[in-house]
């Protein structure tokens, strides 16, 4: 970071204060300063390092020494300030009465200069009182400004705005108001009256099975109307639900069910065998649609009345990965869900709206998708169960006239790139879960000016969203999309390491407060105490959640997301801590060391790549890699299994003796990592397909018996593959063909057969 100071005289401490402020704003560890004297001559250029987080006293001495060395260099170090191309240009008067900043590389940050004067003055004042303070902890805001700044970031939104009661109470109240309006649309269509009746009957059955207040019920079902009815019934019975992913390995399902203390798992016939015998499972019996009950379940018990629940009672448990390798069950109360879905201040929900339910029920995005429309009398369309085909998704959005759509960042990027026309009926698009590409948001809103767009940010521990940026105007295509301000019932604070607020423009850790906070982690009091901490700006008992995310306040009063403090990353929309995967790998007796790193998957997303060393050297590292991946697949969800595991003789170390992660190879192409033997291509079509797969997946060589999904492919990469097949081979095929013929040989055979057909099939259109 280069800073040009055009001044008459500057003290060493003032330069150190300016370097501190710019370092805290930009995160740059090395600050280069060009200095003028009063005669217009240029004594030199200095570079000071703050990478080791020095004390202010040390940084001042470092600055003075650098100036002295620069002056001794004489003419050899002279230059003109106008010839420098700094990232940031700073002008300071000798008495610090005027300080302004002009950011050349990102003009949107010009306004940061308005506040830098007070920050330098505050830094100097704090340093005089305690020169031994580390620059990372130097107070950049006057004491009298902290209270007001904190209030503006918290009190305005964190008050009690949610009504008392449970989230199911909102749905049942809506059913009373509009019983004949449609609530669910999937393979069949249910009204609010039918939703009320079916969930009431199932709740009665659960009550008879000793399900009630304080219990947890697992729900293992595919996306369907039956799933929604079941979730509502569990809440009506007074219990909390644990939504389980049908794609998870049976051993993980057993692990989560046991950890959550689920007394029962409600499932469907096709999934019963995925549950261990020791798990108490219940498969409700379907009845004919023409029966008097008019629903999907047959029950003999009398209907149960909805349970009266205190707002802090548990509503659901959602599991995330943990750095220790153990999954963490986030325990979310009713008031947290109600605060999210009841009359949100960032989203207007109309009775005629049609929402799409797309996210897995085990993913906290489903909380907004399911309960927000049902709490306001809108209709919820259930996307068909199974892998997401973006062409099918685009058709669903158009055909079902979806008006409110929630997409994870990766899927949002793909849909804008491939199916921009699909948004013509959508009124409000919500995206989040990872950093959004500003050019994609700009392209969407420019093409569809009727749209309202929301960039939502929030950890599972604060119930889906903490902050939202909502706009009807396209953002600049070259600037980061803000994450906005705290939503109703929520507070957001950006604090330094000493939990003091930082001024606008300065980086800090983002903390969430308010009604959205989870109780903590199920059966993990230590992890709960580490992340859910007392808030010094609230009364007795007030808590805040450490997100582990870096953020800063923009001059507009909105927040900008700056990345993770730790190594946590988003994989296919899920939050993953690589340390969790590392911990699972070293549990294997064959593994000595393990390092897991994120890597671009070539489709605007990330995938995991693992490096391991073994206790005993092997002559067949490829075989060990495949075995390790198979072992991980039994313990972890699919998105946490590295797409490849590279066996190395040793791992590079830095001078401190720690693994040098930056020295590990990051090449896009690495050896293939599948169970089967390599079989080379035999025909020109197989050669072409294998080459396309290699380009999309970043692997070589590709054999004709290799499975696209075993090689690390997923639904988003499938979109890229299909587009590459169209561009290279001139065919338009549907994703279903890839799922049914996932190897090169099978796909080549199918394409050859279709090309010989006398009629152009729907699946393949030249």
Secondary structure, 3 states (H helix, E strand, C coil): CEEEECCCCCCHHHHHHHHHHHHHHHCCCEEEEEECCCCCCCCEEEEEECCCCCEHHHHHHHHHHHHHHHHHHHHHHCCCHHHCCCCEEEEECCCCCCEEEEECCCHHHHHHHHHHHHHHHHHHHHHHHCCCCEHHHCCCCCHHHHHHHHHHHHCCCCCCCCCCCCHHHHHHHHHHHCCCCEEEECCCEEEHHHHHHHHHHHHHHHHHCCCCCCCEEEEECCCCHHHHHHHHHHHHCCCEEEEECCCCCHHHHHHHHHHHCEEEEEECHHHHHHCCCCCCEEECCCCCCCCCCCCCCCCCCCCCCCCCCCCCCEEEEEEECCCCCCCEEEEEEHHHHHHHHCCCCCCCCCCCCEEEECCCCCCCHHHHHHHHHHCCCCEEEECCCCCCCHHHHHHHHHHCCCCEEEEEHHHHHHHHHHCHHHHHHCCEEEEECCCCCHHHHHHHHHHCCCCEEEEEECCHHHCCCCEEEEECCCCCCCCCCCCEEECCCEEEEEECCCCCECCCCCCEEEEEEECCCCCEECCCHHHHHHHEEECCCCCCCCEEEEEEEEEEECCCCCEEEEEECCCCEEECCEEECHHHHHHHHHCCCCEEEEEEEEEECCCCCEEEEEEEEECCCCCCHHHHHHHHHHHHHHHCCHHHCCCEEEECCCCCECCCCCECHHHCCCCCCECCCCCCCCCCCCCHHHHHHHHHHHHHHCECCCCCCCECCCCCCCHHHHHHHHHHHHHHHCCEECHHHHHHCCEHHHHHHHHHHHHCCCCCCCCEEC
